[in-house]
Amino acid sequence: MITLILNNTKISGYGVKVTCELALPEEDLSGQSSSSATAEKGFKPKRLRVAMKVKYDDATELANIVSLSTALDEDKGTRLIYNIENQTARAFAVRQVRFSDKVSAQELDDDQAWSVSFVLVEHLSIPEKVEAMKLKQNEPKVATADTSVASEAESGETSNWLDNVLKYLDSALADEGTRNEI
């Protein structure tokens, strides 16, 4: 039996099927040749497609799914992120998801039920976290101020720190000019 739990809320129906998709995009580099050269285009978030049936008698379950899909984070104004517990999600290392694309429910008269489907997209995938860490490591470091400029600015010799910086640069350039003349 397949179960789907989002933040301790069990989504129930019968015939629950979860399909996970991992896109592996690449670009053909062969041009008009018969080469098989391609360029990797990174890893995209995994998508979980959920399909199930919900009996008409369990209309509150369908309402619960709709409520979960439209819930917003009040601080950010974005759709809520859910922790997911499911064997397919676990196999693909998906830990957090948010609703995406659409939620649909189609009446099935013969079964006295709805055919319900929705898409969950992975939030903060492992490749995404690795990429963010690499970007953070490659950020340029903030240059530290020269101690003589900082000490002059703190001493209050002039009323404006910019004047102190300009004065320091002027004297440094003057010193540079006298060294070249020798």
C-alpha positions in Angstrom: 0.0 0.0 0.0 1.3 3.4 -0.9 0.9 6.2 1.6 1.6 9.9 1.2 2.1 12.1 4.3 2.7 15.8 4.1 3.7 17.4 7.4 2.0 14.7 9.4 -1.2 15.0 7.4 -2.0 11.7 5.7 -3.5 12.1 2.3 -5.8 9.2 1.9 -7.7 7.7 -0.9 -7.5 4.4 -2.6 -5.3 3.3 -5.5 -2.7 6.0 -4.6 0.0 6.0 -7.3 3.1 8.2 -7.0 5.3 8.7 -10.0 8.6 10.6 -9.6 10.3 12.3 -12.6 13.9 13.4 -12.7 14.6 15.6 -15.7 18.1 15.4 -17.1 18.2 18.2 -19.6 21.0 18.5 -22.1 21.6 20.4 -25.3 22.7 18.9 -28.6 26.1 20.3 -29.7 26.4 18.3 -32.9 25.0 21.0 -35.3 24.5 19.3 -38.6 27.0 16.5 -37.9 26.3 13.0 -36.7 28.2 13.6 -33.4 26.6 12.7 -30.1 28.1 15.6 -28.3 25.9 17.2 -25.7 26.1 19.9 -23.0 24.8 19.3 -19.6 22.2 21.8 -18.4 22.1 20.9 -14.7 19.7 19.0 -12.6 16.2 20.3 -12.3 13.9 19.7 -9.3 12.2 16.3 -9.2 8.5 16.2 -9.7 6.1 13.8 -8.0 2.9 13.1 -9.8 0.2 11.8 -7.5 -2.9 10.0 -8.7 -5.6 8.5 -6.6 -9.3 8.0 -6.2 -11.4 9.6 -3.4 -14.9 8.3 -2.7 -17.8 10.8 -2.9 -18.5 9.8 0.8 -15.0 11.1 1.7 -15.4 14.6 0.2 -13.5 16.1 3.2 -10.4 14.3 1.9 -10.7 16.1 -1.4 -11.3 19.4 0.4 -8.2 18.6 2.5 -6.0 18.2 -0.6 -7.3 21.4 -2.1 -6.6 23.2 1.2 -3.1 21.9 1.4 -2.4 22.9 -2.2 -3.6 26.5 -1.7 -2.1 27.1 1.8 0.3 30.1 1.8 3.2 31.1 4.1 1.8 34.3 5.6 5.3 35.8 6.0 6.5 35.1 2.5 3.3 35.0 0.5 4.4 31.8 -1.2 2.9 28.3 -1.2 3.8 26.2 1.9 6.6 23.8 1.8 5.8 20.3 3.1 8.0 17.5 4.5 7.1 14.4 2.6 7.0 10.7 3.7 6.6 8.3 0.8 8.6 5.3 -0.4 9.0 6.7 -3.9 10.0 10.1 -2.7 12.5 8.5 -0.2 14.0 6.4 -3.1 14.6 9.6 -5.1 15.9 11.5 -1.9 13.0 14.0 -2.0 12.5 15.4 1.5 10.5 18.6 0.9 7.9 19.5 -1.7 5.4 22.2 -2.6 2.3 21.9 -4.8 2.9 22.9 -8.4 1.1 23.1 -11.8 -2.4 21.9 -10.9 -4.7 19.9 -8.8 -7.5 18.2 -10.6 -10.5 16.1 -9.7 -12.7 14.3 -12.2 -16.0 12.6 -11.3 -16.1 8.8 -11.9 -19.8 7.8 -11.9 -19.2 4.1 -12.0 -17.0 4.1 -8.9 -18.9 6.9 -7.0 -15.5 8.6 -6.6 -13.2 11.3 -8.0 -10.1 10.6 -9.9 -7.7 13.1 -8.2 -4.3 14.1 -9.4 -1.7 16.7 -8.5 1.9 17.6 -8.9 4.5 18.1 -6.1 7.8 19.7 -7.0 10.9 19.2 -4.9 12.0 22.1 -2.7 15.8 22.7 -2.1 17.1 19.7 -3.9 20.6 18.4 -3.1 22.0 19.8 -6.4 20.4 23.2 -5.6 22.0 23.2 -2.1 25.4 22.3 -3.6 25.1 25.1 -6.2 24.1 27.6 -3.5 27.1 26.6 -1.4 29.5 27.0 -4.4 28.1 30.4 -5.2 28.5 31.5 -1.6 32.1 30.3 -1.5 32.9 32.2 -4.7 31.5 35.5 -3.5 34.1 38.3 -3.5 35.4 39.2 -0.1 34.8 42.7 1.2 38.0 44.7 1.2 39.1 45.8 4.7 39.9 49.5 5.2 43.5 50.6 5.6 44.2 51.0 9.3 45.8 54.4 8.9 42.8 55.8 7.0 40.5 54.3 9.7 42.5 55.7 12.5 42.6 59.2 10.9 38.9 59.0 10.4 38.2 58.0 14.0 40.5 60.7 15.4 38.2 63.5 14.1 41.0 65.5 12.5 38.5 66.6 9.9 34.8 66.6 10.0 34.3 64.2 7.1 35.6 60.7 6.6 35.8 61.2 2.9 38.2 64.1 3.4 40.4 61.8 5.4 40.4 59.1 2.7 41.2 61.7 0.0 43.9 63.2 2.2 45.4 59.7 2.7 45.3 58.9 -1.0 46.8 62.3 -1.9 49.8 61.7 0.5 50.2 58.1 -0.7 50.4 59.3 -4.3 52.8 62.1 -3.4 55.0 59.6 -1.7 54.8 57.4 -4.8 55.9 60.3 -7.0 59.0 61.1 -4.9 60.1 57.5 -4.9 60.1 57.4 -8.7 62.2 60.5 -8.9 65.1 59.0 -7.0 
